[in-house]
Amino acid sequence: MRHETSDDVLCTLAAVAVERPPGTPLARLALPQAEAGDWATAVAADLARLVPEAAALDLVFASALYDPAELLRPHFPLHAALERYAARAPGPDGGRVIAFGAGPGGMVPDLAPDPGLADGPLKVLPFLLRGPATEVRRIGEILESRLLDTGMADAGTALATQAAFGLRCEHMRYLTLHDLMAMTAMQYEHAGLGALWPMVESALFGDGDEILLDAPPEPLVRYAGGAVRIALLDADAWALGGFAPPGLDAQGMERAFARFEARQRQIAAVLAGHGLEVTFDHCPVGKDARAILRA
């Protein structure tokens, strides 16, 4: 995936993906600036092993661990911030390794990881390759064709990353942003959240599509214009609105409604993690919930 910065300079967007065992500790989310450069230099050398052509471009890293949802937000804000800072970096363009780590007060605000999303087993570190447009297009195509199949990091680089961040690293690999999107879509499908991915994807690229999740007993969710509205139903509105499974006794209805509310919270959290504005619209008994979401 490429991002145009000027007529003659392009960036191609990518990430380092680190998979760790669920529930294992993580010593820190970001490397101090004094350590960030050494880590990034080692990763750049490893990437050059896989894609030698990349060494001719500037490689720009955020030396911090993020949830994938933090990278996959409208306008790709973390990569956009990296590009802005790289454009101001001193020195001649081409072949530089530029790393942004944490200062005494932490990472700069537009690169700061969200500690509320720190617990996931898959962490990603964004980076980009920046340089002349023709070279970035050529090398970007190489990355797209090569990394998904051959992008596993060298064992030494994985161990160095494990030691630097104080985590257990099961796998470490390099991905283009397209690869990360495909992986995330597949994970959502496996988790029963596949219907949310079209909303996320539409928001990432600024599409104007309206997407309605209307598949009872799933919650009723509408995406339009970068914002999400979820129908907030009380127990009676849920039961009478066609969202309750048939044939349940009173206790079964109570448990099913609790699951429905938990599902609403899960959907809201996933979409908010991708930077989407989420609101709940109260839909009382006797009112058309679908019409309320479209109002």
HELIX and SHEET records of a PDB file:
HELIX    1   1 GLN A   33  LEU A   50  1                                  18    
HELIX    2   2 PRO A   52  ALA A   56  5                                   5    
HELIX    3   3 PRO A   68  LEU A   71  1                                   4    
HELIX    4   4 PRO A   77  ARG A   88  1                                  12    
HELIX    5   5 PRO A  109  LEU A  111  5                                   3    
HELIX    6   6 PRO A  115  LEU A  117  5                                   3    
HELIX    7   7 ALA A  133  THR A  150  1                                  18    
HELIX    8   8 ALA A  155  PHE A  165  1                                  11    
HELIX    9   9 LEU A  177  HIS A  190  1                                  14    
HELIX   10  10 GLY A  194  LEU A  196  5                                   3    
HELIX   11  11 TRP A  197  LEU A  204  1                                   8    
HELIX   12  12 ALA A  235  LEU A  240  1                                   6    
HELIX   13  13 ALA A  250  GLY A  273  1                                  24    
HELIX   14  14 ALA A  289  ARG A  294  1                                   6    
SHEET    1   A 5 ARG A   2  GLU A   4  0                                        
SHEET    2   A 5 VAL A   9  GLU A  19 -1                                        
SHEET    3   A 5 LEU A 122  PRO A 132 -1                                        
SHEET    4   A 5 ASP A  58  ALA A  62 -1                                        
SHEET    5   A 5 VAL A  97  PHE A 100  1                                        
SHEET    1   B 3 ARG A   2  GLU A   4  0                                        
SHEET    2   B 3 VAL A   9  GLU A  19 -1                                        
SHEET    3   B 3 HIS A 171  THR A 176 -1                                        
SHEET    1   C 4 ILE A 211  LEU A 213  0                                        
SHEET    2   C 4 VAL A 221  ALA A 224 -1                                        
SHEET    3   C 4 ALA A 227  LEU A 232 -1                                        
SHEET    4   C 4 GLU A 277  HIS A 282  1                                        
END                                                                             
